[in-house]
Amino acid sequence: MAKLVITQNIEESHLDQIKSIIPNWEIVAGRDSSIWLEHLKDAEVIVGWKKEIAEHCIVADSKLRWMQSWSAGVNSMPLAEMEKKNILLTSANGVHAYPISETVFALMLGLTRKIHTYVRNQQEKKWDHAHMNLEIHEKTIGIIGVGHIGKETAKIAKAFGMKVLGVRHSDREEDFVDEMYTTDQLPEVLPRCDYVVITLPLTTETRHLFGASEFKQMKSSAFFINIGRGEIVVEEDLIDALSTGEIAGAGLDVFTKEPLDENSPLWEFENVIVTPHTSGSTEHYTKRVIEDIFITNLKSYALGGVLPKNVVDYKKGY
């Protein structure tokens, strides 16, 4: 009997939908590892990557044929070994478009309208204008990585009358993006931006894409927002850029090391907002992963067809 392991708690209604698609499969589901650990070696399909999966399933006699990630990023998985074993890998790409784009604008607006400063002042019962004089309307935003999240961010930006510059591998036109550029044209884009937003996955190509040179190309009045991955940025160079006033401030949800070290200067900067890698958190997360991605793919998998959604290209890393 084929076996499906789900390493998360899901609704009974979702379990019922899954059972109707694969009625003859054994299904093991639950967040506690004691529920699924002993079943990993026999699982043909697993939903939700856990570190224990590598030692049980990325081995010679593994039955694993398809891994559905619970996250959009897959850089923490042993991709080379999984590719060698011809394991299908699908990501949760697209699940985060709404919550992360909301966080992007929460950070941009917070920095622009000095909400973070006023929250600190409130704690001290301090009434101070703090030289607040910026607004977001009609400014220029550079979105570095125009995937699901970048597209939603661009759509919201147009509601503020912003000029939207997009950067990705392809320069083909995209709705709500005024001008599209390729990654090698980044030096042309950065000097024009009032906000630079990183929405990229972490790959060999994007690791340390942003360093001292890129921060020097930005306006001294520009804000830097990173909700992609911490290692896309050379963190020491970001700290230097903030210390010297090369950029105006930063909104950061991701860091090279997480949790962020308590001794990091990023905690102390008055022009930085730190959030604990929570930009993708949403009340609808499980529903979107299961209904929009996994069940759609499972219907095709059960019929021996090609998976239609979010199949990871091992060569690209996303």
C-alpha positions in Angstrom: 0.0 0.0 0.0 1.4 3.4 -1.0 1.8 5.9 1.9 1.5 9.7 2.2 3.0 11.5 5.2 2.0 15.0 6.2 4.1 16.5 8.8 1.6 19.2 9.7 -1.8 19.4 11.4 -4.5 19.9 8.7 -8.3 20.1 8.8 -10.4 17.0 8.6 -12.1 18.4 5.5 -8.7 18.5 3.8 -7.9 15.0 4.8 -11.3 13.9 3.4 -10.5 15.6 0.1 -7.1 13.8 0.0 -8.6 10.5 0.8 -11.1 10.9 -2.0 -8.3 11.3 -4.5 -6.1 8.4 -3.2 -8.6 6.1 -1.4 -6.3 3.1 -1.3 -3.3 4.9 0.3 -2.3 5.0 3.9 -2.3 8.6 5.2 -0.3 9.7 8.2 -0.8 13.3 9.3 0.2 15.4 12.3 2.8 18.0 13.5 4.3 15.8 16.3 7.2 13.8 15.0 6.1 10.8 17.0 3.2 10.5 14.6 5.2 10.2 11.4 8.8 9.5 12.1 8.6 5.7 11.8 6.6 6.1 8.6 9.2 8.2 6.7 11.1 5.2 5.3 7.9 3.9 3.6 6.5 7.2 2.4 6.1 7.7 -1.4 4.9 11.3 -0.9 5.7 13.6 1.9 4.2 17.0 2.6 6.3 19.3 4.8 10.1 19.1 4.9 11.7 18.2 8.3 15.4 17.7 8.9 14.7 14.0 9.8 13.6 13.3 6.3 17.1 13.5 4.9 18.4 10.5 6.9 15.4 8.4 6.3 14.4 9.2 2.7 17.4 10.5 0.8 19.0 7.0 0.9 19.4 4.1 -1.6 16.3 2.2 -0.7 14.0 5.1 -0.1 10.4 5.0 -1.5 10.1 8.8 -1.7 9.0 10.0 -5.1 7.5 13.4 -4.4 8.3 16.0 -1.7 5.9 18.9 -1.2 7.7 21.7 0.7 5.7 23.6 3.3 7.7 26.8 2.5 8.5 28.7 -0.7 12.2 28.5 -0.2 13.9 25.1 -0.6 17.5 26.2 -0.1 17.7 24.3 3.2 17.1 20.9 1.5 19.7 18.6 0.1 18.8 19.5 -3.5 21.7 17.8 -5.2 21.0 14.4 -3.5 17.3 14.7 -4.2 17.9 15.5 -7.9 20.1 12.4 -8.1 17.3 10.3 -6.8 14.8 11.8 -9.2 12.6 13.0 -6.4 9.9 15.4 -7.5 10.0 18.6 -5.4 7.2 21.2 -5.3 7.4 24.4 -3.3 4.8 26.5 -1.6 5.6 29.4 -3.9 2.6 31.7 -4.3 1.2 31.1 -0.8 2.9 34.2 0.6 1.9 36.8 -2.0 -0.7 38.5 0.1 0.9 38.5 3.6 4.4 39.3 2.4 3.4 42.1 0.1 1.4 43.5 3.1 4.5 43.3 5.2 6.6 45.1 2.5 4.2 48.0 2.6 4.0 47.9 6.4 7.8 48.3 6.5 7.9 51.0 3.8 5.1 53.0 5.3 6.5 52.5 8.8 9.8 53.9 7.8 8.4 56.7 5.6 5.9 57.9 8.2 8.2 57.2 11.2 5.8 54.9 12.9 8.7 52.9 14.4 10.1 56.1 15.9 6.7 57.1 17.3 6.3 53.6 18.9 9.6 54.1 20.7 8.6 57.6 21.7 5.3 56.3 23.0 7.1 53.9 25.3 8.9 56.9 26.8 5.8 59.1 26.8 7.7 61.5 24.6 5.9 63.9 22.3 8.2 64.7 19.4 7.6 65.4 15.7 10.9 63.6 14.8 11.2 65.6 11.6 8.7 63.5 9.8 8.1 64.9 6.3 8.2 62.0 3.8 5.4 60.4 1.9 5.2 57.3 -0.3 3.0 58.5 -3.1 4.6 59.0 -6.6 7.9 57.6 -5.4 9.9 55.0 -7.3 10.1 51.4 -6.1 12.6 48.8 -7.4 11.3 45.3 -7.0 14.2 42.8 -7.2 12.5 39.6 -8.1 9.2 39.8 -9.9 7.6 36.5 -9.0 4.3 36.0 -7.1 5.3 38.3 -4.3 6.9 40.9 -6.5 3.8 41.1 -8.8 1.5 41.6 -5.8 3.8 44.3 -4.4 3.8 46.0 -7.8 0.0 45.9 -7.9 -0.2 47.6 -4.5 2.4 50.1 -5.4 0.3 51.4 -8.3 -2.5 52.3 -5.8 0.0 54.8 -4.3 0.8 56.2 -7.8 4.4 54.8 -7.6 6.7 54.2 -10.5 7.5 50.5 -10.5 10.9 49.2 -11.8 11.2 45.4 -11.9 14.3 43.2 -12.0 14.5 39.5 -12.8 16.1 37.0 -15.2 13.6 37.9 -18.0 12.8 41.5 -19.0 9.4 40.6 -20.5 6.6 43.0 -19.7 4.6 42.4 -16.5 1.3 44.0 -15.3 1.8 46.9 -12.9 5.5 47.1 -13.7 6.4 50.2 -15.6 9.9 49.2 -16.7 11.5 45.7 -16.5 15.2 45.0 -16.3 17.4 42.0 -16.1 19.7 41.3 -13.1 22.8 42.5 -14.9 21.1 45.9 -15.3 20.8 46.4 -11.5 23.3 49.3 -11.6 21.0 51.2 -13.9 18.0 50.6 -11.6 19.3 51.2 -8.1 20.2 54.9 -8.4 16.6 55.7 -9.5 14.8 54.0 -6.6 13.4 55.5 -3.4 12.7 52.0 -2.2 14.6 48.8 -3.0 12.6 45.6 -2.2 14.2 42.2 -2.3 11.8 39.4 -3.0 14.2 36.8 -4.4 14.8 33.2 -3.4 18.3 32.2 -2.2 20.3 30.5 -4.9 23.9 30.3 -5.9 23.3 33.3 -8.2 21.5 35.5 -5.6 23.8 34.8 -2.6 25.5 38.0 -1.7 23.9 39.8 -4.7 23.7 42.9 -2.5 26.9 44.2 -1.0 28.9 47.4 -0.6 28.8 48.3 -4.3 25.0 48.0 -4.6 24.4 50.1 -1.4 26.7 52.8 -2.9 24.6 52.9 -6.0 21.4 53.6 -4.0 20.2 57.1 -3.1 21.2 58.3 0.4 17.4 58.9 0.8 16.4 55.4 -0.2 15.0 52.6 2.0 16.1 49.0 1.7 13.5 46.2 2.3 14.5 42.5 2.5 11.8 39.8 2.8 13.7 37.3 0.6 16.6 35.6 2.4 19.3 37.1 4.6 22.2 35.6 2.7 21.2 37.5 -0.4 22.8 40.5 1.4 26.3 40.9 2.7 25.1 41.8 6.2 28.3 43.6 7.3 28.0 45.8 4.2 24.4 46.6 5.0 25.4 47.6 8.5 28.1 49.9 7.1 25.7 51.5 4.7 23.3 52.2 7.6 26.1 53.5 9.9 27.5 55.9 7.3 24.2 57.2 6.0 24.7 55.7 2.5 21.0 54.6 2.7 18.2 56.2 4.8 17.0 53.0 6.5 15.9 49.4 6.2 13.1 47.1 6.9 14.4 43.6 7.5 12.5 40.3 8.0 15.4 38.0 7.2 19.0 37.7 8.3 22.2 35.8 7.6 21.8 34.1 11.0 18.4 33.5 12.6 17.5 34.3 15.2 19.4 37.6 14.8 22.2 37.7 17.3 21.4 39.9 20.2 24.7 41.7 19.7 23.9 42.7 16.1 23.9 46.5 15.5 20.8 46.0 13.5 18.8 45.9 16.7 20.0 49.3 17.8 19.6 51.4 14.6 16.9 54.0 14.9 16.3 53.8 11.1 15.8 50.0 11.0 12.7 47.9 11.6 13.4 44.2 12.5 10.8 41.5 12.2 11.5 37.8 13.1 11.1 36.2 9.6 7.3 36.4 10.0 6.3 38.2 6.8 4.8 35.1 5.3 2.7 34.2 8.3 -1.0 34.2 7.7 -4.2 32.6 8.9 -4.7 31.1 5.5 -1.3 29.4 5.1 -2.4 25.7 5.5 -5.5 26.2 3.4 -3.4 27.6 0.5 -0.7 25.0 0.6 -3.1 22.1 0.7 -6.0 23.4 -1.5 -4.2 25.6 -4.0 -1.0 23.5 -4.5 -0.9 20.0 -3.0 -4.4 18.8 -3.9 -4.2 20.2 -7.4 -0.9 18.3 -7.9 -2.1 15.2 -6.2 -5.0 14.8 -8.6 -2.5 14.7 -11.5 0.0 12.5 -9.6 -2.7 9.9 -8.9 -3.4 9.7 -12.6 0.3 9.4 -13.5 0.3 12.9 -15.0 2.7 15.8 -14.8 2.5 18.0 -11.7 1.0 21.3 -12.9 2.1 23.6 -10.0 5.3 24.8 -8.4 7.7 22.0 -9.6 11.2 23.1 -8.5 13.9 23.3 -11.2 16.9 21.8 -9.4 19.3 23.6 -11.7 17.9 27.0 -10.8 17.2 26.1 -7.1 13.6 27.3 -7.1 
